Amino acid sequence: MTPRKAPALRRPRNAMPVDVRRALLAAGLVTEYRRRPPYQRNDYLGWIGRAKRPATRQKRRQQMLEELSRGHSYMKMSYRPAARRG
């Protein structure tokens, strides 16, 4: 008997809000955003979107931009991008 694999988690996809898209464009970080794994991009959008107060939303958006510009952090955790092939 072969062991069964656990089903992959499926999270709802979060749409890109206009303010986040504008912030990425203004900061020149669209490429860095697209290089992140899909789960990270989705997590950022959901996290920002769940903010109830505008000040919290701005703070979270700014944290995302700073982490993308540094390149080695994600949600205040260490992140090492996978080596690019080719």
N, C-alpha and C positions, 0 to 999 in steps of 0.2 A: 504494500500500500504506500503510495507516494503522498508526502505531506502537501496539503493545499496551501496556496499562497493567499495571504490576506488581501482583500480587495483594496484597490487604491482609493485613497480619500478623495472625495470630490467636493470642492468648496465652490460656493457660488462665485461667479466672476464679477468683479467690481468694475464698473464703467469709469473711464477717465474723466474726472470733473474738469470743467473749463479752466478754473483757477489753477489747478495743478498743472495742466498742460501749458498754460501761460507761464507759470513759474519755471517749469523745466526749460521752455524755450528761452526765456529771459536770462536764465543762468547758464545756458549753453550745455545743459546736462541731458539732453534727449538721448544721445548715444550711450552714455553711461547707464541711464535708466533701462534702455533696451537690452543692454548686456547682462543685466541681472536675470536670474532664473525667474520663470513665470510666477512661482509661488511668492517670491519676494515682491515683485511688482504688484501682485494682487493684494498681498498683506498691507503694503504701504497705502494703497488706495482705500482699502476697507478701514484701516486704522484712522486715516485722515477723515474719511467720510462719516465715521461714527462720532466725531467730536460734536458736542452739543453747543459749545460757545465758539463764536468766531475767533476769539483769542487763542483758544486751544487748537483750533484748526490751523491757524497761522503758525503756531509753535510747532505742531507736528509736521506741517509742510516744510518749515525751515529745517527741522531735524533731518528729514528725508534728503533735502538738497545738500546739506552738509555731509551726510554720510555718502551720498553719491559722489560728491566732489573729492572726498578723501579716498574712497574706493575700497577701504578695508574694514568697513563696519556696516552692520545691518541691525536696526532696532537696538542700538547701543551694545551690540555683541560683536565680537571679532568675526570677520568674514574674509575668507581667502577665495578669490575667484579661481575657477578651474582654468587650467592652462589651455590656451587657444591652440587648436590644431590648424595646420596648414597654410 
